[in-house]
């Protein structure tokens, strides 16, 4: 008999990781307050894990638990993403009032998405240096050559 439990659990894991990467960035960028979506993710994660305890078969229990734990981690990751935005490690959304306040404060927050580029070898456009946040904003970030001493 063909066992598909592993396939369904692997698919749930892959889709959960994809959601965690893309969905958390989207939720954080579009939510004025992080608490409500984090609370919903936590409740959904706990609910799926409780359901997994009573699921009628192992495959459904495994998929429910994998997705449930992933949602719990995503709730935690929302707060970490907000910290990355404040530090300028992730792009801020100027249409979001919370992000607009970060940008108006003149801190390291930036709208530049350093991941949204083609690897062409050309300089990366950035507004602030992540390595020297006290320096004034620059138009272009050019990494310095590595010393071979």
C-alpha positions as CSV (number, residue, x, y, z in Angstrom):
1,X,0.0,0.0,0.0
2,X,1.3,3.5,-0.9
3,X,1.9,5.7,2.1
4,X,1.2,9.4,1.4
5,X,1.5,10.7,5.0
6,X,5.1,11.7,4.5
7,X,4.2,13.6,1.3
8,X,1.4,15.5,2.9
9,X,3.5,16.4,6.0
10,X,6.4,17.5,3.7
11,X,4.0,19.7,1.7
12,X,2.6,21.2,4.9
13,X,6.1,22.0,6.1
14,X,7.2,23.5,2.7
15,X,4.0,25.7,2.5
16,X,4.3,26.7,6.2
17,X,7.9,27.9,5.7
18,X,6.8,29.8,2.5
19,X,4.0,31.4,4.4
20,X,6.3,32.2,7.3
21,X,8.7,34.0,5.0
22,X,6.3,35.8,2.7
23,X,3.2,36.1,4.9
24,X,4.9,37.5,8.0
25,X,6.6,40.2,6.0
26,X,3.3,41.1,4.4
27,X,1.3,41.1,7.6
28,X,3.9,43.2,9.5
29,X,4.1,45.7,6.6
30,X,0.3,46.2,6.4
31,X,-0.8,45.9,10.0
32,X,-1.1,49.1,12.0
33,X,-0.9,47.1,15.2
34,X,0.9,43.8,15.4
35,X,-1.0,42.4,18.4
36,X,-4.3,41.4,16.6
37,X,-2.7,39.4,13.8
38,X,-0.2,37.8,16.3
39,X,-3.2,36.9,18.5
40,X,-5.1,35.3,15.6
41,X,-2.0,33.4,14.5
42,X,-1.5,32.2,18.1
43,X,-5.2,31.1,18.5
44,X,-5.1,29.3,15.1
45,X,-1.9,27.6,16.0
46,X,-3.1,26.4,19.4
47,X,-6.4,25.3,17.8
48,X,-4.7,23.2,15.2
49,X,-2.5,21.6,17.8
50,X,-5.4,20.7,20.0
51,X,-7.2,19.3,16.9
52,X,-4.1,17.2,16.2
53,X,-4.5,15.5,19.5
54,X,-7.9,14.2,18.5
55,X,-7.5,13.9,14.7
56,X,-9.0,10.7,13.3
57,X,-5.7,9.6,11.5
58,X,-2.0,10.2,11.7
59,X,-1.7,12.1,8.5
60,X,-4.3,14.7,9.5
61,X,-2.8,14.9,13.0
62,X,0.7,15.5,11.5
63,X,-0.3,18.1,9.0
64,X,-2.4,19.9,11.6
65,X,0.4,20.0,14.1
66,X,3.0,21.1,11.6
67,X,0.8,24.0,10.4
68,X,-0.2,24.8,14.0
69,X,3.4,25.0,15.3
70,X,4.3,27.1,12.2
71,X,1.5,29.6,12.9
72,X,2.7,29.8,16.5
73,X,6.2,30.6,15.3
74,X,4.8,33.1,12.8
75,X,3.1,35.0,15.6
76,X,6.5,35.3,17.4
77,X,8.2,36.2,14.1
78,X,5.8,39.2,13.6
79,X,7.5,41.0,16.5
80,X,11.0,40.1,15.3
81,X,10.1,41.5,11.8
82,X,8.9,44.8,13.4
83,X,12.3,45.0,15.1
84,X,14.1,44.4,11.8
85,X,12.0,47.2,10.2
86,X,12.9,49.6,13.0
87,X,16.6,48.8,12.7
88,X,16.6,49.2,8.9
89,X,17.2,45.5,8.2
90,X,13.9,45.1,6.4
91,X,12.0,47.7,4.3
92,X,9.4,50.0,5.9
93,X,6.0,50.6,4.3
94,X,5.5,54.4,4.2
95,X,1.7,53.9,3.9
96,X,1.7,52.1,7.3
97,X,1.4,54.8,10.1
98,X,3.6,52.7,12.4
99,X,6.3,52.5,9.7
100,X,5.8,56.2,8.8
101,X,6.6,57.1,12.4
102,X,9.9,55.1,12.2
103,X,10.8,56.9,9.0
104,X,9.9,60.3,10.3
105,X,12.0,59.8,13.5
106,X,15.1,59.7,11.3
107,X,16.4,56.4,12.7
108,X,17.9,53.6,10.7
109,X,14.5,52.6,9.2
110,X,14.5,52.6,5.4
111,X,12.3,51.9,2.4
112,X,15.0,50.2,0.5
113,X,14.5,46.5,0.0
114,X,18.0,45.1,-0.4
115,X,16.5,41.6,-1.2
116,X,14.5,43.0,-4.2
117,X,17.2,43.1,-6.8
118,X,18.9,41.1,-9.5
119,X,22.4,39.9,-8.7
120,X,24.1,41.9,-11.5
121,X,27.2,42.9,-9.6
122,X,26.2,46.5,-9.7
123,X,26.1,48.5,-6.4
124,X,23.1,48.0,-4.2
125,X,20.9,51.1,-3.7
126,X,20.5,51.8,0.0
127,X,19.6,54.7,2.2
128,X,21.6,54.0,5.3
129,X,24.6,51.9,6.1
130,X,23.7,48.9,8.3
131,X,27.3,48.7,9.4
132,X,27.7,52.4,10.3
133,X,24.3,53.7,11.3
134,X,25.7,57.0,12.6
135,X,26.8,58.0,9.1
136,X,24.5,60.2,7.1
137,X,22.3,58.5,4.5
138,X,24.0,57.7,1.2
139,X,22.6,57.3,-2.3
140,X,24.6,54.2,-3.2
141,X,26.1,51.4,-1.1
142,X,29.3,50.0,-2.5
143,X,31.0,47.3,-0.4
144,X,34.6,47.9,0.2
145,X,37.1,45.4,-1.3
146,X,38.3,42.6,1.0
147,X,41.8,43.1,2.2
148,X,44.2,40.2,1.4
149,X,46.9,41.1,4.0
